[in-house]
């Protein structure tokens, strides 16, 4: 009872803090909400069981590596935001072509990520019902795709996009409660001398390719790049950096507690494994996680669907309207839903976003070489990011394939 009260109090206090005028009226915080909504989304729900299952006691180190890699790719995008918005930006044909390629890469990355969000939505929505099986989850996911298409086709997404701030507030408040519960559970295990230090099940190249395939779980910071109509360049740069730092802190605490508090035999590797594990702490966390997951998945899917459709219309100069972009997205998503599992979609999405990050790093590298006075370490760093991104695109793998290898 005391634990439930502590969890509820932490959720309420975090929610009230985020809804307070100091946060709600802060320009930087509101700009931070969009990338934050994307980074702490689906990945938070599936990442811990995957990391602990594959890497054991080294899971926090792998999590740190993912966060550092994402932050470095973020540096490339922040450099591009700055370079595009100086009083006299350097014009270059190669940069323009790379920008076009990056935009198309992002369109298809959005399409795959929506599949990732909605498949998790379907799995979580039926996880606590008598109808919990893969076919019913896929049927529900397909139905939500059709609903999103209908909303986008007939009404557009503006009304639903207003849910973003509320959804992020709910999600962060629930995460606060989750961390309180996890901290208590970790303390209980530690006090009894029952922490777990699992050996890694993967090593060598398979371990590396799985980490490559998990990039999607720390993706989302790039959305700041496309908020130019709402926020000035410095605000977008600051908000992206803040979003990544906040997410890194949350992820490291979360994985650091999770990795040693649960026995691997206590869970099966599935997209909803986190629900069963949180029930070991308190059933209250199960209910809260399901509700937060549904809100997070649906709002993230709406945001990426809207972004994808808008980019398609912009890139085709109106020859394909946003509505037909939604049709293409839904078609690809339903095919993925029935032909791939969630872990495969995670790897596909990671590769798609890695392609986008590779192109953004190439743009940053090109600009670094043609802008006078750019430090050599930036030039070298952006070139190394291009190489890293290309490796992720080529070799990123999913959990099942990595284990089979």
C-alpha positions as CSV (number, residue, x, y, z in Angstrom):
1,X,0.0,0.0,0.0
2,X,2.8,2.4,0.9
3,X,4.5,1.7,-2.4
4,X,1.3,2.4,-4.4
5,X,0.8,5.7,-2.5
6,X,4.4,6.7,-3.3
7,X,4.0,5.8,-6.9
8,X,0.8,7.7,-7.2
9,X,2.2,10.7,-5.5
10,X,5.3,10.8,-7.7
11,X,3.0,10.6,-10.8
12,X,0.8,13.4,-9.6
13,X,3.7,15.6,-8.6
14,X,5.5,15.1,-11.9
15,X,2.3,15.8,-13.8
16,X,1.6,19.0,-11.9
17,X,5.2,20.2,-12.3
18,X,5.1,19.6,-16.1
19,X,1.7,21.4,-16.3
20,X,2.8,24.3,-14.2
21,X,3.1,27.7,-16.0
22,X,6.9,27.6,-15.6
23,X,7.1,24.6,-17.9
24,X,3.9,25.0,-20.0
25,X,4.8,28.6,-20.9
26,X,8.5,28.0,-21.4
27,X,9.4,28.3,-25.1
28,X,12.4,26.0,-24.8
29,X,10.5,23.3,-22.9
30,X,7.6,23.4,-25.4
31,X,10.2,23.0,-28.2
32,X,11.7,20.1,-26.3
33,X,8.4,18.3,-26.0
34,X,8.3,17.2,-29.7
35,X,11.7,15.4,-29.8
36,X,11.1,14.2,-26.2
37,X,7.8,12.6,-27.3
38,X,9.6,10.7,-30.0
39,X,12.7,9.6,-28.1
40,X,10.9,8.3,-25.0
41,X,8.2,6.3,-26.7
42,X,8.1,2.8,-27.9
43,X,11.8,2.2,-27.2
44,X,11.2,2.7,-23.5
45,X,8.7,-0.2,-23.5
46,X,10.7,-2.8,-25.3
47,X,14.3,-1.9,-24.7
48,X,15.1,-3.2,-21.2
49,X,14.0,-6.8,-21.8
50,X,16.0,-6.9,-25.1
51,X,19.1,-5.5,-23.5
52,X,19.1,-7.7,-20.5
53,X,18.3,-10.8,-22.5
54,X,21.1,-10.2,-24.9
55,X,23.8,-8.4,-22.9
56,X,23.1,-9.3,-19.3
57,X,25.1,-7.3,-16.8
58,X,26.6,-5.2,-19.6
59,X,23.2,-3.8,-20.6
60,X,23.8,-0.4,-19.0
61,X,27.1,-0.1,-21.0
62,X,25.2,-0.8,-24.3
63,X,22.5,1.7,-23.3
64,X,25.2,4.3,-22.7
65,X,26.7,3.5,-26.2
66,X,23.3,3.9,-27.8
67,X,22.7,7.3,-26.1
68,X,26.2,8.5,-27.0
69,X,25.8,7.5,-30.6
70,X,22.5,9.2,-30.8
71,X,23.9,12.4,-29.2
72,X,26.7,12.5,-31.8
73,X,24.3,12.1,-34.7
74,X,22.3,14.9,-33.0
75,X,25.5,17.1,-33.1
76,X,25.6,16.7,-36.9
77,X,22.0,17.7,-37.2
78,X,22.5,20.7,-34.8
79,X,25.5,21.8,-36.9
80,X,23.2,21.7,-40.0
81,X,20.5,23.7,-38.3
82,X,23.1,26.3,-37.4
83,X,24.8,26.3,-40.9
84,X,21.4,26.7,-42.6
85,X,20.4,29.7,-40.6
86,X,23.5,31.9,-40.6
87,X,23.0,35.3,-42.3
88,X,24.8,34.2,-45.4
89,X,24.6,30.4,-45.6
90,X,27.1,28.7,-48.0
91,X,25.3,27.4,-51.0
92,X,26.5,24.1,-52.5
93,X,24.9,21.8,-55.1
94,X,26.1,18.6,-53.3
95,X,24.5,19.8,-50.0
96,X,21.2,20.4,-51.8
97,X,21.2,16.9,-53.3
98,X,22.1,15.3,-50.0
99,X,19.3,17.3,-48.3
100,X,16.8,16.0,-50.9
101,X,18.0,12.4,-50.4
102,X,17.8,12.9,-46.6
103,X,14.2,14.1,-46.8
104,X,13.2,11.1,-48.8
105,X,15.0,8.8,-46.4
106,X,13.1,10.4,-43.6
107,X,9.8,9.9,-45.3
108,X,10.3,6.1,-45.5
109,X,11.8,6.1,-42.0
110,X,8.5,7.7,-40.8
111,X,6.5,5.0,-42.6
112,X,8.4,2.2,-41.0
113,X,8.3,3.8,-37.5
114,X,4.6,4.2,-37.7
115,X,4.4,0.4,-38.2
116,X,6.6,0.0,-35.2
117,X,4.4,2.3,-33.0
118,X,1.1,0.8,-34.1
119,X,2.2,-2.8,-33.8
120,X,3.2,-2.1,-30.2
121,X,-0.1,-0.3,-29.7
122,X,-1.9,-3.5,-30.8
123,X,0.2,-5.7,-28.6
124,X,-0.3,-3.6,-25.5
125,X,-4.0,-2.9,-26.1
126,X,-4.9,-6.6,-26.0
127,X,-2.2,-7.7,-23.5
128,X,-4.5,-7.6,-20.5
129,X,-7.6,-9.1,-22.3
130,X,-8.7,-12.7,-23.0
131,X,-8.0,-12.1,-26.7
132,X,-4.2,-11.8,-26.3
133,X,-2.7,-13.4,-29.3
134,X,-0.6,-12.2,-32.3
135,X,-3.5,-12.4,-34.8
136,X,-5.8,-10.3,-32.8
137,X,-3.0,-7.8,-32.2
138,X,-2.4,-7.5,-35.9
139,X,-6.1,-7.1,-36.6
140,X,-6.3,-4.3,-34.1
141,X,-3.2,-2.7,-35.6
142,X,-4.7,-2.9,-39.1
143,X,-8.0,-1.3,-37.8
144,X,-6.0,1.6,-36.2
145,X,-4.2,2.1,-39.5
146,X,-7.5,2.4,-41.3
147,X,-8.8,4.8,-38.6
148,X,-5.7,7.0,-39.0
149,X,-6.1,7.0,-42.8
150,X,-9.7,8.0,-42.5
151,X,-8.9,10.9,-40.1
152,X,-6.0,12.1,-42.3
153,X,-8.0,11.8,-45.5
154,X,-11.2,13.6,-44.3
155,X,-10.0,15.9,-41.5
156,X,-6.2,16.2,-41.4
157,X,-4.3,15.7,-38.2
158,X,-4.2,19.2,-36.6
159,X,-6.8,18.4,-33.9
160,X,-5.1,15.1,-32.9
161,X,-1.6,16.8,-32.9
162,X,-2.8,19.0,-30.0
163,X,-2.8,15.9,-27.9
164,X,1.0,15.9,-28.0
165,X,1.8,18.0,-24.9
166,X,-0.8,16.2,-22.8
167,X,0.5,12.8,-24.0
168,X,4.1,13.6,-23.2
169,X,3.1,14.9,-19.8
170,X,1.2,11.7,-19.0
171,X,4.1,9.6,-20.3
172,X,6.8,11.4,-18.2
173,X,4.6,11.3,-15.1
174,X,4.1,7.6,-15.5
175,X,7.9,7.1,-16.0
176,X,8.4,9.0,-12.7
177,X,6.2,6.5,-11.0
178,X,7.9,3.6,-12.8
179,X,11.3,4.7,-11.6
180,X,10.1,5.0,-8.0
181,X,8.7,1.5,-8.2
182,X,11.9,0.1,-9.8
183,X,14.1,1.9,-7.2
184,X,12.1,0.3,-4.4
185,X,12.2,-3.1,-6.0
186,X,16.0,-2.8,-6.7
187,X,16.5,-1.8,-3.0
188,X,14.6,-4.8,-1.8
189,X,16.6,-7.2,-4.0
190,X,19.9,-5.5,-3.0
191,X,19.0,-5.7,0.7
192,X,18.3,-9.4,0.4
193,X,21.5,-10.0,-1.6
194,X,19.4,-11.1,-4.6
195,X,20.6,-8.9,-7.4
196,X,21.3,-10.6,-10.7
197,X,24.5,-10.3,-12.8
198,X,23.7,-12.2,-15.9
199,X,26.3,-13.3,-18.4
200,X,25.8,-11.9,-21.9
201,X,24.1,-14.3,-24.4
202,X,25.6,-12.4,-27.3
203,X,29.2,-11.4,-28.0
204,X,31.4,-10.3,-30.8
205,X,29.8,-9.2,-34.1
206,X,26.3,-10.5,-33.4
207,X,26.2,-8.2,-30.3
208,X,27.4,-5.3,-32.3
209,X,24.8,-5.8,-35.1
210,X,22.0,-6.1,-32.5
211,X,23.0,-2.8,-31.0
212,X,23.0,-1.3,-34.5
213,X,19.4,-2.6,-34.9
214,X,18.3,-0.8,-31.7
215,X,19.0,2.7,-32.9
216,X,15.3,3.3,-33.4
217,X,14.8,3.1,-29.6
218,X,16.8,6.4,-29.1
219,X,15.6,8.0,-32.3
220,X,13.3,11.1,-32.4
221,X,15.7,14.0,-31.7
222,X,15.8,14.9,-35.5
223,X,12.2,16.3,-35.3
224,X,13.7,19.6,-34.0
225,X,15.2,20.0,-37.4
226,X,11.7,20.5,-38.9
227,X,10.3,23.0,-36.3
228,X,11.6,26.1,-38.2
229,X,8.1,27.6,-38.6
230,X,7.5,27.5,-34.8
231,X,11.0,28.2,-33.2
232,X,14.2,30.0,-34.0
233,X,17.4,28.0,-34.8
234,X,19.0,28.5,-31.3
235,X,15.8,27.3,-29.6
236,X,15.6,24.2,-31.8
237,X,19.3,23.5,-31.1
238,X,18.9,23.9,-27.4
239,X,15.7,22.0,-27.2
240,X,17.2,19.0,-29.1
241,X,20.2,18.9,-26.9
242,X,18.0,19.1,-23.7
243,X,15.7,16.4,-25.0
244,X,18.6,14.1,-25.6
245,X,20.2,14.8,-22.2
246,X,16.8,14.2,-20.3
247,X,16.3,11.0,-22.2
248,X,19.8,9.8,-21.5
249,X,19.4,10.4,-17.8
250,X,16.0,8.5,-17.8
251,X,17.3,5.6,-19.9
252,X,20.5,5.1,-17.8
253,X,18.6,5.1,-14.5
254,X,15.9,2.8,-15.9
255,X,18.3,0.3,-17.5
256,X,20.7,0.5,-14.5
257,X,18.0,-0.5,-12.1
258,X,16.3,-3.1,-14.4
259,X,19.4,-4.9,-15.5
260,X,20.2,-6.2,-12.0
261,X,16.8,-6.4,-10.4
262,X,15.2,-9.1,-12.5
263,X,16.1,-12.7,-13.2
264,X,16.1,-13.5,-16.9
265,X,14.0,-16.6,-16.2
266,X,11.3,-14.3,-14.9
267,X,10.4,-13.0,-18.4
268,X,10.0,-14.2,-22.0
269,X,11.4,-11.9,-24.7
270,X,8.3,-10.3,-26.2
271,X,7.0,-6.8,-26.9
272,X,4.9,-6.7,-23.8
273,X,7.4,-8.4,-21.4
274,X,7.7,-5.2,-19.4
275,X,4.0,-5.4,-18.3
276,X,4.5,-8.8,-16.7
277,X,7.7,-7.7,-15.0
278,X,6.1,-4.5,-13.5
279,X,3.3,-6.7,-12.1
280,X,6.0,-8.2,-9.9
281,X,6.5,-4.8,-8.3
282,X,2.8,-3.8,-8.1
283,X,-0.3,-4.3,-10.3
284,X,-0.7,-0.5,-10.3
285,X,2.3,-0.1,-12.6
286,X,0.8,-2.6,-15.0
287,X,-2.3,-0.5,-15.5
288,X,-0.4,2.8,-15.7
289,X,2.1,1.4,-18.2
290,X,-0.7,0.1,-20.5
291,X,-2.5,3.4,-20.5
292,X,0.7,5.4,-21.0
293,X,1.8,3.0,-23.8
294,X,-1.5,3.4,-25.7
295,X,-1.4,7.2,-25.5
296,X,2.3,7.3,-26.4
297,X,2.0,5.0,-29.4
298,X,-1.0,6.6,-30.8
299,X,0.3,10.2,-30.5
300,X,3.7,9.2,-32.0
301,X,2.0,7.4,-34.9
302,X,-0.1,10.5,-35.6
303,X,2.9,12.8,-35.5
304,X,5.0,10.6,-37.9
305,X,2.0,10.0,-40.2
306,X,1.4,13.7,-40.5
307,X,5.1,14.4,-41.0
308,X,5.5,11.8,-43.6
309,X,2.4,13.0,-45.6
310,X,3.6,16.6,-45.4
311,X,7.1,15.7,-46.6
312,X,5.7,13.7,-49.5
313,X,3.6,16.6,-50.7
314,X,6.6,19.0,-50.3
315,X,9.1,16.8,-52.0
316,X,6.8,16.0,-55.0
317,X,5.9,19.7,-55.2
318,X,2.2,18.9,-54.8
319,X,2.1,16.2,-57.4
320,X,1.3,13.7,-54.6
321,X,-0.8,15.3,-51.9
322,X,-0.4,14.5,-48.2
323,X,-3.6,12.4,-48.4
324,X,-2.1,10.0,-50.9
325,X,1.1,10.0,-48.8
326,X,-1.1,8.7,-46.0
327,X,-2.5,5.9,-48.3
328,X,1.1,4.8,-49.2
329,X,2.1,4.8,-45.5
330,X,-1.0,2.7,-44.5
331,X,-0.4,0.2,-47.3
332,X,3.3,-0.3,-46.3
333,X,2.3,-0.5,-42.6
334,X,-0.4,-3.1,-43.0
335,X,2.0,-5.2,-45.2
336,X,4.7,-5.0,-42.5
337,X,2.1,-5.8,-39.8
338,X,1.2,-9.1,-41.4
339,X,4.6,-10.1,-42.8
340,X,7.1,-9.1,-39.9
341,X,7.1,-9.2,-36.2
342,X,7.8,-6.2,-33.9
343,X,11.5,-7.0,-33.4
344,X,12.0,-7.2,-37.2
345,X,10.2,-3.9,-37.7
346,X,12.5,-2.4,-35.0
347,X,15.6,-3.4,-37.0
348,X,14.0,-2.1,-40.3
349,X,13.2,1.2,-38.7
350,X,16.7,1.5,-37.2
351,X,18.2,1.0,-40.6
352,X,15.9,3.6,-42.2
353,X,16.7,6.2,-39.6
354,X,20.4,5.3,-39.7
355,X,20.3,6.1,-43.5
356,X,18.8,9.5,-42.6
357,X,21.4,10.1,-40.0
358,X,24.2,9.0,-42.4
359,X,23.0,11.6,-45.0
360,X,22.7,14.3,-42.4
361,X,26.2,13.5,-41.2
362,X,27.4,13.7,-44.8
363,X,25.8,17.1,-45.2
364,X,27.5,18.2,-42.0
365,X,30.9,16.9,-43.2
366,X,30.5,18.6,-46.6
367,X,29.6,21.9,-44.9
368,X,32.4,21.5,-42.4
369,X,34.9,21.3,-45.3
370,X,33.5,24.3,-47.3
371,X,32.8,26.6,-44.3
372,X,36.1,28.5,-43.5
373,X,37.4,28.1,-40.0
374,X,35.6,24.8,-39.1
375,X,37.8,22.9,-36.6
376,X,39.5,19.8,-37.9
377,X,38.0,17.6,-35.2
378,X,34.5,18.5,-36.4
379,X,35.4,17.5,-40.0
380,X,36.9,14.2,-38.8
381,X,34.0,13.6,-36.4
382,X,31.3,14.0,-39.1
383,X,33.2,11.7,-41.5
384,X,33.4,9.0,-38.8
385,X,29.6,9.4,-38.2
386,X,29.0,8.8,-41.9
387,X,31.0,5.6,-41.6
388,X,29.1,4.6,-38.5
389,X,25.7,5.3,-40.0
390,X,26.6,3.3,-43.1
391,X,27.6,0.3,-41.0
392,X,24.2,0.5,-39.1
393,X,22.3,0.6,-42.4
394,X,24.2,-2.4,-43.8
395,X,24.4,-4.6,-40.7
396,X,21.7,-3.6,-38.2
397,X,20.0,-6.7,-37.0
398,X,16.9,-7.9,-35.0
399,X,16.9,-9.9,-31.8
400,X,15.8,-13.2,-33.3
401,X,18.4,-13.1,-36.1
402,X,21.1,-12.1,-33.8
403,X,20.4,-15.0,-31.5
404,X,20.1,-17.4,-34.4
405,X,23.5,-16.2,-35.6
